[in-house]
Amino acid sequence: MMKTASGERMDYTLFMACMALTLFGLLMVYSASPVLAYEEHGDSAYYFKKQVLFAIIGLAAGFYFFKRSSADLKRFMMPGLILSIVLLFAVHIPHIGRGSRWINLGPLSFQPFELVKIFYVIYLSDIFSNDSYPFSRKLARSAGVTAAIALGLVLQKDLGATVIIMMIYMAMLLIAGVNIWIFAGLIAAAAMAVVVLIKIEPYRIKRIMVFLNPWSDYYGAGWQTIQSLIAVGSGGIFGVGFSNSQQKYLYLPAPHTDYIFSIIGEEWGLIGSTVVLAGFFMVLSRGVFIAINVQDKFNKFMAVGLTLVIITQVCINVGVATGVMPSKGTTLPFLSYGGSSLLVACVAMGMLLSISKSAYGKAK
């Protein structure tokens, strides 16, 4: 453990794992993006330079939230939650929304979903830790907010983000002690909703079919999955070497964002990929350890939720890159290029490190 200035101990292992992932992410953005950056911006270091700036901002934001107390988080929870949900729908407003999932505010662009995740976790933690509420009220209020967020994501046609929100909600409900039959009913309802959302959009059905056999549409919907598998397979055990990827030469779409794990597999091989996954497993294990050891109920739920914010995205991103899940644009926390993604990952870990001080208490 590492002592803070006040004599409290924070989880040094978690801190080092997050820093290592962030620094390795900068290295991989530098390696994966030069071809695409030169093609799009005439500067092969364009994405790398921006990612360095994002990392500095993210680490500063993480440190800010590391210093915040539970009371501070609860104070700005509701305004932040309402604003972030409004922004989910604001993406459809001309001149404010960019595409269907981004907000443009002058030179600033970000995905409201990234913002929603943090305030959503704080909200659920506050609701589920409040012993003055009957569980029926906790269930009704949490389900209502979850439904509002899910609706905003469905209108964005972002099924993957909807699934992430549902996974976080179900896990926190389980920790809260929901009746097993209610839990089973909610799981069944969520599964049925996902099936309906897949069936009403033909491209989603095609995506499922191509997932089962990518080679059935080699130059179409199966292209990115096939190129990702080629990248991962080409790496073998030891990889082709740093910056020696062939798939980044415009074969693999989004090599610096959604498919950065494929480039890691190609350049660093099975060993490098395993080390990266070990880093995320360290985040998971320390998050669980903190949740078990912290006494305050609000912080306990926060530790679970913040860990899930990171790990759910890791599972989906790596699953897509390795072909065990249908294609879905999800960034790899700490590693993928993107300001909003890196900022949220750093904030989540800053909060979790702050909670770890309560888990370990004062140093003797």
N, C-alpha and C positions, 0 to 999 in steps of 0.2 A: 504494500500500500504506500501511497505518497501523502505526506502531510501538507495541508494547506496552511496559509498564514495564520489562521485562527486555531491551529492545532488539531483540526479534524483530518480524518484520513479519507482519501478518495480511492477508487479502484484504479490503481496504476496500470494493471494488466489491460483493462478495458481501454484506458487512455492510449496506451502504446499500440494496441491493435487498431484503433481508429486512426491514429496518426500514420501508422505504417500503410494502411489501406489508402489513405488520402494521398500520401507521397507516391505510392506505387501508381495510383490513378493518374497523377500528373505525368508520370513517366509513360504510361500507356496511351494517354491522349496525345502526347508528343509523338509516339511511335505510330499510332493508328490513323492520325488525321492529316498528315502533310499532303497527301495526294488530293484528297477531297478539298482541303483548305485552299490549295493552289488553284484547283479547278473552279471553285466557287468565288474566291476572294483575291486570287493573285498573290497570296502570302501563305507559304507552307506552314508557318508557325502561328497562323491566325487563331485557331482554336486553342492551341496550347497557351498562348499569351492570355487569352480570355479566361481559360481555366485556372491559371495562376491567380488572376484577380479574384475569381469566384472563390478560390480556396482561402485567400486572405480574408475576404468578407465573411465566408462561412465560419472560419476559425474564430474571428472576432465575435460573430453572433453566438457561436457555441459558448465562448467564454462569458458573454453577457448573461446567457441563460443559466450557466453554471453558478453564477453568483445570485440568482433569483431564488426566493423562497417559495414555498407552496402557496402562501397567501398572495404573493405577487402574481403567480400563474392564475389563480382563481379570479383575481380582479379584472384581468383583461381577457379572460376566457370567453365570456358571452359576447362582448363587442367583436372580438376576433372571429368567433364562430359564425355570427350573423353575417359579418362582412365577407368572409370566405365563401359562405353558401350563396350569397348574392352574386359574388363574382363567378361562381359556377354557371349561373344563368346569364351573366353579362357577356359571356363569350359570343353570344348570338347577336349582340348589338353592333350595328355597323360602325366602323372606325374605332371601336374599342376592342372587339374580339378579332383575333387573327387566326384564321382557320376555324376549327370548331372546339379547340381546347386551350387556346392561349388568349391572354389579355395583353393588350398594348397600351402602355401609359407613357407616351413620349418615347424616350430611348429604352425604356424598361419593358421587357417582355417576360412573362412567367405563366406557369400553369397553375390555376387556382386549386387544382386537386392537391398539389404539394402543400399548399397552405392549409387546406381543409384538414389534412391528416393530423397535424399537430393539435389544432384546436379541438378536433373531434375526440382525440385521446384524452385531452384535459377534461372535456365535458363529461365523457363516460366515467372517468375516474372520480370526478366530483359527485356525479349522480350515484354511482354504485357504492361509494364509501360513506354516503350520508345515511346514518342509522335512523334518522328521524323520519325517513320516507318508508312507507310500506313497499314491499317488493313490486306489487302491481303498479304503483305509481312510477317506480324506477323503470319498469319494463315499458310502460306506455310512453314515457317521455323519451327514453333512449331510442325506442323503435320509431317514434315520430321524427326525430332528428335524423336517424339513419335513413329513413324513407325519403326525406327531403334531399339528402346528399345523393342517394342512389338515383333519384329522379333527375337531378342535375347532371349526373354522369351518364345516365341513359340517353338523355337529350343530346349529349355530346357524342353519343355512340361509342362510349369508352367502356366496353364490357369488362375489360381487364381491371380497370380501376374500381369498378363496381364490385367485382369479386374480392379485391383487396379489402375494401371497406367492410364487406360482409364477413370476411375471415377475421378481421380485427374485432368486429362486434360479437361474433359467435364465441371467440376465445375469451373475451372479457366477460360475456354473460356466464360462461362456464365457471370462470374464477369467482364470479359474484354469487354462485350457488343457485342458479336457476333450476327449477324443477325439470327433471330429465325428460318428461313427456312434453313439456312446453318447448324445451330445447330441440327435441326430435321433430316437433311440428314446425318450428322455425327453419330447421335445416331442410325439411321436405319442401316448405314453401319457397325457400331461397333456390333450391335445386330446380323446382318447377319454373320459377321466374327466369332462371338462366336458360332453360330449355326453350321457353317461349321467345326470349330475346334472340336466341340463335335462329329459331325457325322463321321469325318475321323479317330477318335480314338475309337475303340470299348469299351475300358475300361471306357471311359467317359460316353458313352451311358448307360453302366451297372451301373455306379455310379448314374446316374440320376434315373434309374429304382429302384435301391436299396433305394435311398433317398425317393421315393414315398412309398416304402414298405420295410423297413429294414429287417423285419422278413421273407421275401422271400428268403433270403440267410443268415440265422442266423449265421452260422459258417464261412462264407466267407466275402464278401464285406460289409455285414450289421453289422458285429460283433462290430466294433468300435462305430458306431452310437448307437447300442443297449446298449452297456456297458456305453456309455456316458449318455444316458437317464436313465439307472438304477442308475448311480451315482447321477445325479441331482435329480431324484425322491426320492432316499433314504434319501436325506438331509431334506426333509420336510420344515418346517418353520424355525426351529432353528438349524438344522444340527446334525450330529452324534458326533461332537466335534473335536477339533483340533487334527490332527495326527491319527484320528480313521477311516480314509477311508479304505474300503475293496477293492474298485476297483483298488487301486494302487498296489495290490498284483498280478500284471501281468495280470489282466483282461483287463484293459483299456490301449491301446497302447499310448505311449508318454504322461503319466500323468503329467509330469513336463514341457512339451512344448506345443504342440498343444491342449491338453485337460486339461490344468490346471484349466480352468474355471469350468469344470465338477467336479474336486476335491474340488474347492471352494464351489460349490453348495452342494456337499455331506457333507463336514465337517462344513460349516457355514450356510447352509440352504438358504432359500429364503431371509432372512434378510441380511445375509452376502453378498450374490450375489447382492442384491439391493444396498448395501453400495458401493460395488466395481463399479457397473454401475453408481452410483451417482458421484463417483470420476471421471470417464471418462466424464460424462455429465458436470462436472465442467470444465474439460479441454476444452471441446467443447464450452461451453458458454463463457469462458474467451477468448478463441481464436477468437470467433466471435466478442466479445466486443472490443478486441484490433484491429481487422481488421476494424471495423466501425470507431473507434476513431483516428487511426493513419492517419496523413495527407499525408505523402510521399507515392506515388503510388507503388513504388517498395516494400516498407515494408508492404503495404496493401495486395498485392498479396502474399508476403511471409507468412504473418499471416494466410491467407486462406489456402495456400498450406501445410504449416507445420501442421496445425490443421488436415487437411485431411489425411496426412501421418499417423497420430495416429488413427483417428476415423474410417477410412475405414477398417483398420485391426481389430479394435475392433468389428465392425459390423460383419465381416466375421467369426472371431474366435468364438464369442458368438453365432452367427447363427448356425455354425456347431455343437458346443457343445450342443445346445438345440434342434437340429434336424430340424431347420427351413430352413437350407441350405444344399446342398450336401456336402459330405466330402471333405475337402481341408486343406492341411497342412499349416496353417498360425498361427504365434505366437501371443500371447496377449501382447501388448506393456507394458513394465515395469514389468510384472508379470511372463511371461514365461521364462524358462531357455534359455540362448543363448547370447553369447557375442555380435555378430553383431546386433541382434535385440535390446538389451538393449542400446548399444552404440548409435544407430541411434535415438532411442526414447529420450535419454538424450540430444543428440546434437540438435534435433528438438526443444525440449523444452527450451534449452539454448538460441537458436536463437529467439524463440518466446518471452521469457522473456526479451531479449535484445530489441526487437521491442516494448515491452510494455513500456519501458522507454520513447520512442518517443510518445507513445499514451498519457501518463500522463504528460510528460514534466518535468520541474524543480519544485522541491518542494519549496513552498513559505516560 
